[in-house]
Amino acid sequence: MAELSRSQQDELPSTVARSDEHAQATWAATHDSAVQSYGEGEQAHRTAFAALKHGYEKVGDHWEPKAEKGPSDPQAARSTDAGSAQARPTAGGVDANASKAHLYDLAKRLGVEGRSRMRKEELVEAVDRANRRETARARRQD
């Protein structure tokens, strides 16, 4: 993928800006294409994040490549036809389709307490909360 222009870099969401170059390029290219189709706004951002989530998962304040590409949650697995264009709940960048062991390892990296007693669904929620905390902390430091 081509290197991002300065204006593209300035428009990246902070979590994407703290991620590797491929994640940045994926988000930017998808966002630019979506703007051509839908116009600037929420739908273009949702489309760009959906593309990013196919190959990346949110870990703390940035995105990391997933071991296996694919939808990250039930919303991402849905069809992208016009009838599904409205916003629906997602796992916030957590790969909810990952194994419980993987989610446990992420929870451990993020310092989630009580993780050993959590069900898979609880781990997804706890990792999402920890990711949000880390993102908020990183944005305060930016």
C-alpha positions in Angstrom: 0.0 0.0 0.0 1.1 3.5 -0.7 2.4 5.9 1.9 -0.2 8.2 3.3 -0.2 11.9 2.5 0.1 14.4 5.4 -3.6 15.3 5.1 -4.6 11.6 5.3 -2.4 11.2 8.4 -4.0 14.2 10.0 -7.5 12.7 9.4 -6.7 9.3 11.0 -8.6 8.5 14.2 -6.0 8.5 17.1 -6.2 4.7 17.6 -5.4 4.1 13.9 -2.6 6.7 14.0 -0.9 4.7 16.8 -1.1 1.5 14.7 1.2 0.1 12.0 1.4 1.6 8.5 -0.7 -1.2 7.0 -3.5 -0.5 9.4 -3.3 3.2 8.6 -3.3 2.6 4.9 -6.3 0.2 5.1 -8.4 2.6 7.1 -7.4 5.6 4.9 -8.0 3.8 1.5 -11.4 2.4 2.7 -12.4 5.7 4.2 -11.6 7.6 1.0 -13.5 5.1 -1.1 -16.5 5.3 1.3 -16.5 9.1 1.1 -16.8 8.8 -2.7 -19.8 6.4 -2.2 -21.6 7.8 0.8 -20.1 11.3 1.4 -18.1 12.5 4.4 -19.5 11.4 7.7 -20.4 8.5 10.0 -21.2 5.9 7.4 -17.7 6.5 5.8 -16.1 6.1 9.2 -18.1 2.9 10.0 -17.1 1.5 6.6 -13.4 2.2 7.2 -13.5 0.6 10.7 -15.4 -2.4 9.4 -12.6 -3.0 6.8 -9.9 -2.5 9.5 -11.6 -4.9 11.9 -11.5 -7.7 9.3 -7.7 -7.9 9.6 -7.0 -6.1 12.9 -8.2 -6.0 16.5 -8.1 -3.2 19.0 -5.6 -3.8 21.8 -5.4 -1.0 24.3 -4.9 2.3 22.4 -4.0 0.9 18.9 -4.8 -1.9 16.4 -2.8 -5.1 16.0 -3.0 -7.7 13.2 -5.3 -10.6 13.9 -4.0 -14.1 13.7 -6.7 -15.0 11.2 -8.6 -12.5 9.0 -12.4 -12.4 9.2 -15.3 -10.8 10.8 -14.7 -9.7 14.4 -18.3 -9.9 15.7 -21.8 -10.7 14.6 -22.3 -7.2 13.2 -19.2 -7.5 11.0 -20.5 -10.8 9.7 -23.7 -9.3 8.4 -24.4 -8.4 4.8 -23.3 -4.9 3.7 -26.4 -4.3 1.6 -28.3 -1.0 1.9 -30.7 -2.4 4.5 -27.9 -3.0 6.9 -26.3 0.4 6.6 -27.6 1.6 10.0 -25.4 1.6 13.1 -25.6 -1.5 15.3 -23.7 -2.5 18.4 -20.3 -4.0 17.8 -17.6 -5.5 20.0 -15.7 -2.2 19.7 -12.7 -3.6 17.9 -12.4 -6.7 20.1 -12.3 -9.9 18.0 -15.3 -11.5 19.7 -14.8 -14.5 17.3 -11.3 -15.2 18.8 -10.8 -18.1 21.2 -11.4 -17.7 24.9 -7.6 -18.3 25.4 -6.7 -15.4 23.1 -9.2 -13.1 24.8 -7.8 -14.2 28.2 -4.3 -13.4 27.0 -5.4 -9.9 25.9 -7.2 -9.3 29.2 -3.9 -10.3 31.0 -1.9 -7.9 28.8 -4.4 -5.1 29.6 -4.4 -5.8 33.3 -8.1 -6.9 33.5 -8.7 -8.2 37.0 -10.9 -11.3 37.6 -10.3 -12.5 34.1 -9.7 -16.2 35.2 -13.4 -16.4 36.3 -14.9 -14.7 33.2 -16.9 -16.4 30.5 -15.9 -15.6 26.9 -18.6 -13.0 26.6 -17.4 -11.3 29.8 -13.9 -11.3 28.5 -15.0 -9.5 25.3 -16.7 -6.8 27.4 -13.8 -6.5 29.8 -11.3 -6.2 27.0 -13.5 -3.6 25.3 -13.6 -1.6 28.6 -9.9 -1.8 29.1 -9.3 -0.7 25.4 -11.5 2.3 26.0 -9.6 3.2 29.2 -6.2 2.9 27.4 -7.5 5.0 24.4 -8.8 7.7 26.7 -5.4 7.7 28.6 -3.5 7.9 25.3 -5.6 10.8 24.0 -5.0 12.8 27.2 -1.3 12.4 26.7 -1.4 13.4 22.9 
